[in-house]
C-alpha cells in the first residue's frame, strides 16, 4: 500500500524519543505531530529501530489512527483483496479439523453435520463482517474502536481476551502443521521441527506488517485450493454421506445445537481483529461493500473446509487406515486422506501443512496490536517487537501441547467464542440505538481515540459484558464444566445464546442511565 511508506513512523513511537509539537484540529482536540529528529541525537537502539522502520514496505505504524489523507486510493484490486484475504486465511487445516467434531464428538451424520457447519459458519461470518466495517470509517484498529463502546479502561478486557484467543488459534495452527509434516516423513521428523518451521515463516511476514501480509494472502490461497481439491478427489470415495446421526429427540437436538455453535465460534473469533486489516481503506468506503466482500471470503472458505473435515470424519468408521492415522493425530488423518496418491500425495500434504501460515499471520499481527492497546507503556514498544514476542509464546505453547491437539481444540475453541459475540452485541446495540447520527444519536469523533474525557466511562458495557459472561457460564456445555441451563436444555451448549440474551436485556437500560446521569 502506497500510504504505508508515507505513514511509516508511528506517532507514538516517535513521541517516545523525540520532541513533539501539538496542532489543533477542527474539533478542538490535539493531534500529536513528531518534530524532526536528528539521527545523531538517538541512542544505538533508537538508531537500529529507525533503520528497521525505514526498510522498504515495512509497516512501522502501531495502533495510532490512520488519517484520511494517509489512506490508499480506491481500486478494484484492493476490494478483491478483501475477499482473498479472508479466503486465503481460512482454507487452512486447523479449520478443517473443526469439521471432524460433528461426526466424531457429537455423533452427527453427514447431512446434520453439513447443515450445522454451513449455517453456523454463515452466522459467525456475518458477525465478523459487521465488525470489519469499522476499519475504513474510523482508521482505528479494532481494540481502539472498542474504546468508543466499552470506554478507555474496560476496552482493555477484550484486548487481553483477544490476545489469548489469537495465541490459542496460532498455537493450534502450529501443532496441526507439525503433526502433518511429521506424518509425511513417516514419523522420523518430530512434530517439534514442523512447528518451528511454520513459526519462522510466520515471523518473517508478520514483522514486516500489512503490506507484506496482504501480498502474501493474495496468492497463498492458490496452491492451497489446488491441493484441497486434490484431497477431495483422493479421499471422497471413502466419505459416507449416508451416515445417520446417533441419538434422538432432545439428545439429537442438543448435539446439533452444540455443533452449530462451535461452527459459529470459529469465523466469529475474527470479529475482535477484523478492523485491524482495513485501516488503510478510504474513509468513505461503502460499509455494504466491505461487509459483503468480507462475508463472501469467510463463508466460502469455512464452508469448504468444514465440509471436507466432515467427510473425513464419516470415512473413519469404514477405513482401518484412517482409523490408525486418526489414533496418531489429526494431522496424520489428513495425510492419510492423500494415501492413494503415494509420493505426490505426500507432496500435497506438505503444501496443506504449510497453509496454516496464512491463518497464523493475521492472528499474530492482531495480537501484537492488542498488546499496544493495553496502555501507555506497551504502546511505545514497536509493533514488530510485539510480533516477535507473540511468535515466541506461540512456539513455546505449541511445543508444550503438541501431543494434545484434539483436547486443546475441544476445550479452547468454544470457551473463547462466547465473549466475542457478547462484544458484538454491545457494539451493535450502541451503534443502532445510541449512536445513529441521522436519528439524533451522539455519533463518533474518531480523532479523539485517546481522549479519556470524551470516551464513555463504559460502566454499562462493562456490567453487561460481565452479565453476558455469567449467562455463558450458566449455559455452557464443556468437557470440564456443564452449566445448569445446559443441563435443562438436554446437555446442549446454550452458553452463547444465554449470554447474548443477558447482555441485550441489561445493556439498553444501563446505557440509557449512563447517558442520562453521566452524559457520556
KOLPA-575501 format. One record per residue (C-alpha): residue number from 0; x, y, z. Coordinates in steps of 0.25 Angstrom, whole numbers. Layout:
N
+-----+-------+-------+-------+
| pos |     X |     Y |     Z |
+-----+-------+-------+-------+
| NUM |     X |     Y |     Z |
...
+-----+-------+-------+-------+
//
This chain:
520
+-----+-------+-------+-------+
| pos |     X |     Y |     Z |
+-----+-------+-------+-------+
|   0 |     0 |     0 |     0 |
|   1 |     6 |    13 |    -4 |
|   2 |     1 |    21 |     8 |
|   3 |     9 |    11 |    17 |
|   4 |    22 |    17 |    14 |
|   5 |    17 |    31 |    16 |
|   6 |    11 |    27 |    29 |
|   7 |    23 |    19 |    33 |
|   8 |    27 |    25 |    46 |
|   9 |    17 |    22 |    57 |
|  10 |    13 |    35 |    64 |
|  11 |    14 |    28 |    78 |
|  12 |    28 |    23 |    75 |
|  13 |    33 |    36 |    70 |
|  14 |    28 |    43 |    83 |
|  15 |    36 |    33 |    91 |
|  16 |    49 |    38 |    86 |
|  17 |    46 |    52 |    80 |
|  18 |    42 |    66 |    84 |
|  19 |    27 |    67 |    79 |
|  20 |    18 |    78 |    76 |
|  21 |     3 |    79 |    76 |
|  22 |    -6 |    85 |    66 |
|  23 |   -21 |    87 |    67 |
|  24 |   -31 |    80 |    58 |
|  25 |   -45 |    85 |    55 |
|  26 |   -52 |    79 |    67 |
|  27 |   -42 |    85 |    77 |
|  28 |   -35 |    73 |    80 |
|  29 |   -20 |    71 |    79 |
|  30 |   -13 |    63 |    69 |
|  31 |     2 |    60 |    73 |
|  32 |    12 |    62 |    61 |
|  33 |    26 |    58 |    63 |
|  34 |    37 |    68 |    62 |
|  35 |    49 |    65 |    53 |
|  36 |    59 |    56 |    60 |
|  37 |    74 |    56 |    56 |
|  38 |    80 |    42 |    56 |
|  39 |    92 |    47 |    64 |
|  40 |    83 |    50 |    76 |
|  41 |    78 |    36 |    76 |
|  42 |    83 |    24 |    84 |
|  43 |    89 |    12 |    78 |
|  44 |    76 |     4 |    80 |
|  45 |    68 |    16 |    74 |
|  46 |    77 |    17 |    62 |
|  47 |    75 |     2 |    60 |
|  48 |    60 |     3 |    61 |
|  49 |    59 |    15 |    52 |
|  50 |    67 |     8 |    41 |
|  51 |    58 |    -5 |    42 |
|  52 |    45 |     4 |    41 |
|  53 |    52 |    11 |    29 |
|  54 |    52 |    -2 |    21 |
|  55 |    44 |    -2 |     8 |
|  56 |    30 |    -7 |    11 |
|  57 |    32 |    -8 |    26 |
|  58 |    20 |    -4 |    34 |
|  59 |    24 |     4 |    46 |
|  60 |    11 |     8 |    50 |
|  61 |     4 |     2 |    62 |
|  62 |    -9 |     6 |    68 |
|  63 |    -9 |    21 |    64 |
|  64 |   -20 |    25 |    55 |
|  65 |   -18 |    25 |    40 |
|  66 |   -23 |    39 |    36 |
|  67 |   -32 |    41 |    24 |
|  68 |   -21 |    47 |    15 |
|  69 |   -11 |    35 |    18 |
|  70 |   -21 |    25 |    13 |
|  71 |   -19 |    17 |    -1 |
|  72 |   -27 |    22 |   -13 |
|  73 |   -39 |    13 |   -16 |
|  74 |   -36 |     2 |   -26 |
|  75 |   -43 |   -11 |   -31 |
|  76 |   -31 |   -19 |   -27 |
|  77 |   -31 |   -15 |   -13 |
|  78 |   -46 |   -18 |   -12 |
|  79 |   -44 |   -32 |   -18 |
|  80 |   -32 |   -34 |    -8 |
|  81 |   -42 |   -33 |     4 |
|  82 |   -49 |   -46 |    -1 |
|  83 |   -36 |   -52 |    -4 |
|  84 |   -30 |   -49 |    10 |
|  85 |   -41 |   -56 |    17 |
|  86 |   -42 |   -67 |     8 |
|  87 |   -27 |   -70 |     8 |
|  88 |   -26 |   -69 |    23 |
|  89 |   -37 |   -79 |    26 |
|  90 |   -36 |   -90 |    16 |
|  91 |   -26 |   -96 |    26 |
|  92 |   -26 |  -110 |    32 |
|  93 |   -28 |  -104 |    46 |
|  94 |   -42 |  -100 |    42 |
|  95 |   -43 |  -113 |    34 |
|  96 |   -41 |  -120 |    47 |
|  97 |   -53 |  -114 |    53 |
|  98 |   -62 |  -121 |    43 |
|  99 |   -57 |  -134 |    50 |
| 100 |   -65 |  -131 |    63 |
| 101 |   -79 |  -133 |    56 |
| 102 |   -78 |  -148 |    54 |
| 103 |   -67 |  -151 |    64 |
| 104 |   -70 |  -143 |    76 |
| 105 |   -85 |  -140 |    75 |
| 106 |   -89 |  -153 |    67 |
| 107 |   -96 |  -145 |    56 |
| 108 |   -98 |  -151 |    42 |
| 109 |   -93 |  -145 |    29 |
| 110 |  -105 |  -137 |    26 |
| 111 |  -107 |  -132 |    40 |
| 112 |   -93 |  -128 |    41 |
| 113 |   -93 |  -121 |    28 |
| 114 |  -105 |  -113 |    31 |
| 115 |  -100 |  -108 |    44 |
| 116 |   -86 |  -105 |    38 |
| 117 |   -91 |   -97 |    27 |
| 118 |  -101 |   -89 |    34 |
| 119 |   -93 |   -88 |    47 |
| 120 |   -81 |   -83 |    38 |
| 121 |   -91 |   -73 |    32 |
| 122 |   -95 |   -67 |    45 |
| 123 |   -81 |   -66 |    50 |
| 124 |   -76 |   -59 |    37 |
| 125 |   -87 |   -49 |    38 |
| 126 |   -83 |   -45 |    52 |
| 127 |   -68 |   -43 |    47 |
| 128 |   -72 |   -36 |    34 |
| 129 |   -80 |   -25 |    42 |
| 130 |   -68 |   -23 |    51 |
| 131 |   -59 |   -21 |    39 |
| 132 |   -67 |    -9 |    34 |
| 133 |   -62 |     0 |    45 |
| 134 |   -48 |     0 |    40 |
| 135 |   -49 |     9 |    28 |
| 136 |   -59 |    18 |    35 |
| 137 |   -50 |    20 |    47 |
| 138 |   -36 |    18 |    43 |
| 139 |   -34 |    11 |    56 |
| 140 |   -31 |    -3 |    60 |
| 141 |   -42 |   -12 |    66 |
| 142 |   -38 |   -10 |    80 |
| 143 |   -37 |     5 |    79 |
| 144 |   -51 |     5 |    72 |
| 145 |   -56 |    -3 |    84 |
| 146 |   -52 |     9 |    93 |
| 147 |   -64 |    16 |    87 |
| 148 |   -73 |     5 |    92 |
| 149 |   -66 |     0 |   105 |
| 150 |   -59 |    12 |   110 |
| 151 |   -44 |    14 |   110 |
| 152 |   -41 |     5 |   122 |
| 153 |   -52 |    -6 |   121 |
| 154 |   -47 |    -8 |   106 |
| 155 |   -34 |   -14 |   111 |
| 156 |   -42 |   -26 |   115 |
| 157 |   -46 |   -30 |   101 |
| 158 |   -31 |   -27 |    97 |
| 159 |   -26 |   -37 |   107 |
| 160 |   -36 |   -47 |   103 |
| 161 |   -33 |   -46 |    89 |
| 162 |   -18 |   -47 |    91 |
| 163 |   -21 |   -61 |    98 |
| 164 |   -31 |   -64 |    86 |
| 165 |   -21 |   -61 |    75 |
| 166 |    -9 |   -68 |    83 |
| 167 |   -18 |   -80 |    84 |
| 168 |   -22 |   -81 |    70 |
| 169 |    -8 |   -79 |    65 |
| 170 |    -3 |   -90 |    75 |
| 171 |   -13 |  -100 |    69 |
| 172 |    -8 |   -96 |    55 |
| 173 |     6 |   -99 |    58 |
| 174 |     2 |  -112 |    65 |
| 175 |    -6 |  -118 |    54 |
| 176 |     4 |  -113 |    43 |
| 177 |    15 |  -120 |    51 |
| 178 |     7 |  -133 |    52 |
| 179 |     5 |  -133 |    37 |
| 180 |    20 |  -131 |    34 |
| 181 |    23 |  -142 |    44 |
| 182 |    13 |  -151 |    37 |
| 183 |    18 |  -148 |    23 |
| 184 |    32 |  -153 |    28 |
| 185 |    27 |  -165 |    34 |
| 186 |    29 |  -160 |    48 |
| 187 |    44 |  -159 |    46 |
| 188 |    43 |  -144 |    47 |
| 189 |    38 |  -139 |    60 |
| 190 |    25 |  -131 |    62 |
| 191 |    34 |  -120 |    68 |
| 192 |    42 |  -118 |    56 |
| 193 |    30 |  -115 |    48 |
| 194 |    25 |  -106 |    58 |
| 195 |    38 |   -98 |    57 |
| 196 |    38 |   -97 |    42 |
| 197 |    24 |   -91 |    42 |
| 198 |    27 |   -81 |    53 |
| 199 |    39 |   -76 |    46 |
| 200 |    32 |   -73 |    33 |
| 201 |    20 |   -67 |    40 |
| 202 |    30 |   -58 |    47 |
| 203 |    36 |   -53 |    34 |
| 204 |    23 |   -48 |    29 |
| 205 |    17 |   -42 |    42 |
| 206 |    29 |   -34 |    45 |
| 207 |    28 |   -26 |    32 |
| 208 |    14 |   -23 |    34 |
| 209 |     2 |   -20 |    26 |
| 210 |     7 |   -19 |    12 |
| 211 |    15 |   -32 |    12 |
| 212 |     3 |   -38 |    20 |
| 213 |    -7 |   -34 |     9 |
| 214 |     2 |   -38 |    -3 |
| 215 |     4 |   -52 |     4 |
| 216 |   -10 |   -54 |     6 |
| 217 |   -14 |   -50 |    -9 |
| 218 |    -7 |   -62 |   -15 |
| 219 |    -5 |   -72 |    -3 |
| 220 |   -19 |   -78 |    -6 |
| 221 |   -16 |   -83 |   -20 |
| 222 |    -7 |   -95 |   -16 |
| 223 |   -16 |   -97 |    -4 |
| 224 |   -28 |   -98 |   -12 |
| 225 |   -22 |  -107 |   -22 |
| 226 |   -17 |  -117 |   -12 |
| 227 |   -30 |  -117 |    -5 |
| 228 |   -38 |  -121 |   -17 |
| 229 |   -27 |  -132 |   -19 |
| 230 |   -31 |  -137 |    -5 |
| 231 |   -45 |  -137 |    -9 |
| 232 |   -42 |  -145 |   -21 |
| 233 |   -34 |  -155 |   -13 |
| 234 |   -42 |  -156 |    -1 |
| 235 |   -56 |  -154 |    -5 |
| 236 |   -59 |  -169 |    -9 |
| 237 |   -57 |  -172 |     5 |
| 238 |   -67 |  -162 |    10 |
| 239 |   -80 |  -168 |    16 |
| 240 |   -90 |  -157 |    12 |
| 241 |  -102 |  -167 |    16 |
| 242 |   -97 |  -168 |    31 |
| 243 |  -108 |  -165 |    41 |
| 244 |  -108 |  -157 |    54 |
| 245 |  -108 |  -165 |    67 |
| 246 |  -117 |  -161 |    78 |
| 247 |  -131 |  -156 |    76 |
| 248 |  -141 |  -145 |    82 |
| 249 |  -135 |  -136 |    92 |
| 250 |  -121 |  -142 |    91 |
| 251 |  -120 |  -141 |    76 |
| 252 |  -125 |  -126 |    77 |
| 253 |  -115 |  -123 |    87 |
| 254 |  -103 |  -129 |    79 |
| 255 |  -108 |  -121 |    67 |
| 256 |  -108 |  -108 |    74 |
| 257 |   -95 |  -111 |    81 |
| 258 |   -88 |  -113 |    67 |
| 259 |   -95 |  -102 |    61 |
| 260 |   -90 |   -93 |    72 |
| 261 |   -76 |   -98 |    70 |
| 262 |   -76 |   -95 |    55 |
| 263 |   -81 |   -81 |    58 |
| 264 |   -70 |   -78 |    68 |
| 265 |   -58 |   -80 |    59 |
| 266 |   -61 |   -70 |    48 |
| 267 |   -67 |   -61 |    59 |
| 268 |   -54 |   -61 |    66 |
| 269 |   -48 |   -52 |    56 |
| 270 |   -58 |   -41 |    60 |
| 271 |   -49 |   -35 |    70 |
| 272 |   -38 |   -33 |    60 |
| 273 |   -46 |   -30 |    47 |
| 274 |   -44 |   -15 |    47 |
| 275 |   -29 |   -17 |    48 |
| 276 |   -27 |   -20 |    33 |
| 277 |   -36 |    -9 |    27 |
| 278 |   -30 |     4 |    34 |
| 279 |   -23 |     8 |    20 |
| 280 |   -36 |     7 |    12 |
| 281 |   -42 |    21 |     9 |
| 282 |   -51 |    27 |    19 |
| 283 |   -63 |    27 |    10 |
| 284 |   -62 |    13 |     6 |
| 285 |   -76 |     7 |     5 |
| 286 |   -79 |    -1 |    18 |
| 287 |   -88 |   -10 |    10 |
| 288 |   -77 |   -14 |     0 |
| 289 |   -67 |   -16 |    12 |
| 290 |   -78 |   -25 |    19 |
| 291 |   -81 |   -33 |     6 |
| 292 |   -67 |   -35 |     2 |
| 293 |   -62 |   -40 |    16 |
| 294 |   -75 |   -49 |    17 |
| 295 |   -72 |   -55 |     4 |
| 296 |   -58 |   -59 |     7 |
| 297 |   -61 |   -64 |    21 |
| 298 |   -73 |   -72 |    18 |
| 299 |   -68 |   -79 |     5 |
| 300 |   -55 |   -83 |    12 |
| 301 |   -61 |   -88 |    24 |
| 302 |   -72 |   -96 |    17 |
| 303 |   -61 |  -103 |     8 |
| 304 |   -52 |  -107 |    19 |
| 305 |   -63 |  -111 |    29 |
| 306 |   -70 |  -120 |    18 |
| 307 |   -56 |  -126 |    15 |
| 308 |   -54 |  -129 |    30 |
| 309 |   -68 |  -135 |    32 |
| 310 |   -65 |  -144 |    20 |
| 311 |   -52 |  -149 |    26 |
| 312 |   -59 |  -152 |    39 |
| 313 |   -70 |  -160 |    33 |
| 314 |   -60 |  -169 |    26 |
| 315 |   -52 |  -173 |    38 |
| 316 |   -62 |  -183 |    42 |
| 317 |   -61 |  -192 |    30 |
| 318 |   -46 |  -189 |    27 |
| 319 |   -36 |  -196 |    36 |
| 320 |   -24 |  -188 |    30 |
| 321 |   -31 |  -175 |    34 |
| 322 |   -35 |  -181 |    48 |
| 323 |   -20 |  -183 |    51 |
| 324 |   -16 |  -170 |    46 |
| 325 |   -26 |  -163 |    54 |
| 326 |   -21 |  -170 |    66 |
| 327 |    -8 |  -164 |    64 |
| 328 |   -12 |  -149 |    61 |
| 329 |   -22 |  -141 |    54 |
| 330 |   -10 |  -137 |    44 |
| 331 |    -7 |  -151 |    41 |
| 332 |   -22 |  -154 |    37 |
| 333 |   -21 |  -142 |    27 |
| 334 |    -8 |  -148 |    21 |
| 335 |   -15 |  -162 |    21 |
| 336 |   -26 |  -155 |    12 |
| 337 |   -15 |  -154 |     1 |
| 338 |   -11 |  -168 |     3 |
| 339 |   -16 |  -173 |   -11 |
| 340 |    -7 |  -163 |   -18 |
| 341 |     6 |  -168 |   -11 |
| 342 |    18 |  -159 |   -13 |
| 343 |    10 |  -148 |   -20 |
| 344 |     0 |  -149 |    -8 |
| 345 |    11 |  -146 |     2 |
| 346 |    16 |  -134 |    -6 |
| 347 |     1 |  -129 |    -6 |
| 348 |     1 |  -131 |     9 |
| 349 |    13 |  -123 |    11 |
| 350 |     6 |  -111 |     4 |
| 351 |    -6 |  -113 |    12 |
| 352 |     2 |  -113 |    25 |
| 353 |     9 |  -100 |    21 |
| 354 |    -4 |   -94 |    18 |
| 355 |    -7 |   -91 |    33 |
| 356 |     3 |   -80 |    32 |
| 357 |    -8 |   -72 |    25 |
| 358 |   -16 |   -74 |    37 |
| 359 |    -5 |   -70 |    47 |
| 360 |    -1 |   -58 |    41 |
| 361 |   -13 |   -49 |    43 |
| 362 |   -15 |   -55 |    57 |
| 363 |    -1 |   -52 |    61 |
| 364 |    -2 |   -38 |    55 |
| 365 |   -14 |   -35 |    62 |
| 366 |    -9 |   -40 |    76 |
| 367 |     3 |   -31 |    74 |
| 368 |    -6 |   -19 |    72 |
| 369 |   -15 |   -23 |    84 |
| 370 |    -2 |   -22 |    93 |
| 371 |     0 |    -8 |    89 |
| 372 |   -15 |    -5 |    93 |
| 373 |   -13 |    -9 |   107 |
| 374 |    -7 |     4 |   111 |
| 375 |     3 |    15 |   110 |
| 376 |    16 |     7 |   113 |
| 377 |    12 |    -5 |   104 |
| 378 |     9 |     5 |    93 |
| 379 |    23 |    11 |    92 |
| 380 |    28 |    -3 |    89 |
| 381 |    29 |    -5 |    73 |
| 382 |    18 |   -14 |    67 |
| 383 |    29 |   -23 |    61 |
| 384 |    35 |   -25 |    75 |
| 385 |    22 |   -30 |    80 |
| 386 |    20 |   -39 |    67 |
| 387 |    33 |   -46 |    71 |
| 388 |    29 |   -47 |    86 |
| 389 |    16 |   -54 |    81 |
| 390 |    23 |   -63 |    72 |
| 391 |    32 |   -68 |    83 |
| 392 |    20 |   -70 |    92 |
| 393 |    13 |   -78 |    81 |
| 394 |    25 |   -86 |    79 |
| 395 |    26 |   -90 |    94 |
| 396 |    11 |   -93 |    95 |
| 397 |    11 |  -102 |    83 |
| 398 |    23 |  -110 |    87 |
| 399 |    17 |  -112 |   101 |
| 400 |     4 |  -116 |    95 |
| 401 |     8 |  -123 |    82 |
| 402 |     2 |  -137 |    87 |
| 403 |   -11 |  -132 |    91 |
| 404 |   -17 |  -124 |    79 |
| 405 |   -31 |  -130 |    80 |
| 406 |   -33 |  -128 |    95 |
| 407 |   -28 |  -113 |    93 |
| 408 |   -37 |  -111 |    82 |
| 409 |   -49 |  -117 |    89 |
| 410 |   -47 |  -109 |   102 |
| 411 |   -42 |   -96 |    96 |
| 412 |   -50 |   -93 |    83 |
| 413 |   -64 |   -92 |    89 |
| 414 |   -59 |   -85 |   102 |
| 415 |   -53 |   -73 |    95 |
| 416 |   -64 |   -72 |    85 |
| 417 |   -74 |   -67 |    96 |
| 418 |   -69 |   -54 |    99 |
| 419 |   -67 |   -49 |    84 |
| 420 |   -82 |   -50 |    81 |
| 421 |   -85 |   -43 |    94 |
| 422 |   -76 |   -32 |    90 |
| 423 |   -82 |   -31 |    76 |
| 424 |   -96 |   -30 |    82 |
| 425 |   -91 |   -18 |    91 |
| 426 |   -85 |   -11 |    79 |
| 427 |   -98 |   -14 |    70 |
| 428 |  -107 |    -8 |    81 |
| 429 |   -99 |     4 |    83 |
| 430 |   -97 |     7 |    69 |
| 431 |  -112 |     5 |    65 |
| 432 |  -119 |    11 |    77 |
| 433 |  -110 |    21 |    83 |
| 434 |  -100 |    26 |    72 |
| 435 |  -109 |    27 |    60 |
| 436 |  -105 |    40 |    55 |
| 437 |  -117 |    42 |    46 |
| 438 |  -126 |    39 |    57 |
| 439 |  -121 |    49 |    68 |
| 440 |  -110 |    39 |    73 |
| 441 |   -97 |    44 |    78 |
| 442 |   -88 |    40 |    67 |
| 443 |   -73 |    37 |    67 |
| 444 |   -61 |    46 |    67 |
| 445 |   -50 |    37 |    62 |
| 446 |   -39 |    47 |    65 |
| 447 |   -41 |    46 |    80 |
| 448 |   -38 |    31 |    81 |
| 449 |   -29 |    34 |    93 |
| 450 |   -37 |    45 |   100 |
| 451 |   -42 |    39 |   113 |
| 452 |   -51 |    51 |   116 |
| 453 |   -58 |    49 |   102 |
| 454 |   -59 |    34 |   102 |
| 455 |   -70 |    27 |   110 |
| 456 |   -67 |    22 |   124 |
| 457 |   -72 |     9 |   120 |
| 458 |   -80 |     5 |   132 |
| 459 |   -92 |     0 |   124 |
| 460 |   -83 |    -8 |   115 |
| 461 |   -74 |   -14 |   126 |
| 462 |   -86 |   -18 |   134 |
| 463 |   -94 |   -24 |   122 |
| 464 |   -81 |   -31 |   118 |
| 465 |   -80 |   -38 |   131 |
| 466 |   -94 |   -42 |   132 |
| 467 |   -93 |   -48 |   118 |
| 468 |   -81 |   -56 |   123 |
| 469 |   -90 |   -60 |   135 |
| 470 |  -101 |   -65 |   125 |
| 471 |   -90 |   -72 |   116 |
| 472 |   -85 |   -80 |   129 |
| 473 |   -99 |   -84 |   133 |
| 474 |  -102 |   -89 |   119 |
| 475 |   -88 |   -95 |   114 |
| 476 |   -86 |  -110 |   112 |
| 477 |   -71 |  -113 |   112 |
| 478 |   -63 |  -125 |   116 |
| 479 |   -59 |  -119 |   129 |
| 480 |   -72 |  -112 |   132 |
| 481 |   -87 |  -113 |   130 |
| 482 |   -95 |  -101 |   134 |
| 483 |  -109 |  -103 |   140 |
| 484 |  -116 |   -97 |   128 |
| 485 |  -109 |  -106 |   119 |
| 486 |  -114 |  -118 |   127 |
| 487 |  -128 |  -113 |   126 |
| 488 |  -126 |  -111 |   111 |
| 489 |  -123 |  -126 |   109 |
| 490 |  -108 |  -124 |   110 |
| 491 |  -107 |  -114 |    99 |
| 492 |   -97 |  -103 |    99 |
| 493 |  -106 |   -91 |   100 |
| 494 |   -96 |   -82 |   106 |
| 495 |   -95 |   -73 |    94 |
| 496 |  -110 |   -71 |    93 |
| 497 |  -112 |   -69 |   108 |
| 498 |  -100 |   -60 |   109 |
| 499 |  -105 |   -51 |    98 |
| 500 |  -119 |   -51 |   104 |
| 501 |  -113 |   -46 |   117 |
| 502 |  -105 |   -35 |   110 |
| 503 |  -117 |   -30 |   102 |
| 504 |  -127 |   -29 |   114 |
| 505 |  -117 |   -22 |   123 |
| 506 |  -109 |   -13 |   113 |
| 507 |  -121 |    -4 |   108 |
| 508 |  -126 |     1 |   121 |
| 509 |  -112 |     2 |   127 |
| 510 |  -106 |    10 |   115 |
| 511 |  -119 |    19 |   116 |
| 512 |  -116 |    22 |   130 |
| 513 |  -101 |    24 |   128 |
| 514 |  -104 |    35 |   117 |
| 515 |  -115 |    42 |   126 |
| 516 |  -107 |    43 |   139 |
| 517 |   -92 |    43 |   134 |
| 518 |   -94 |    49 |   120 |
| 519 |   -84 |    40 |   112 |
+-----+-------+-------+-------+
//
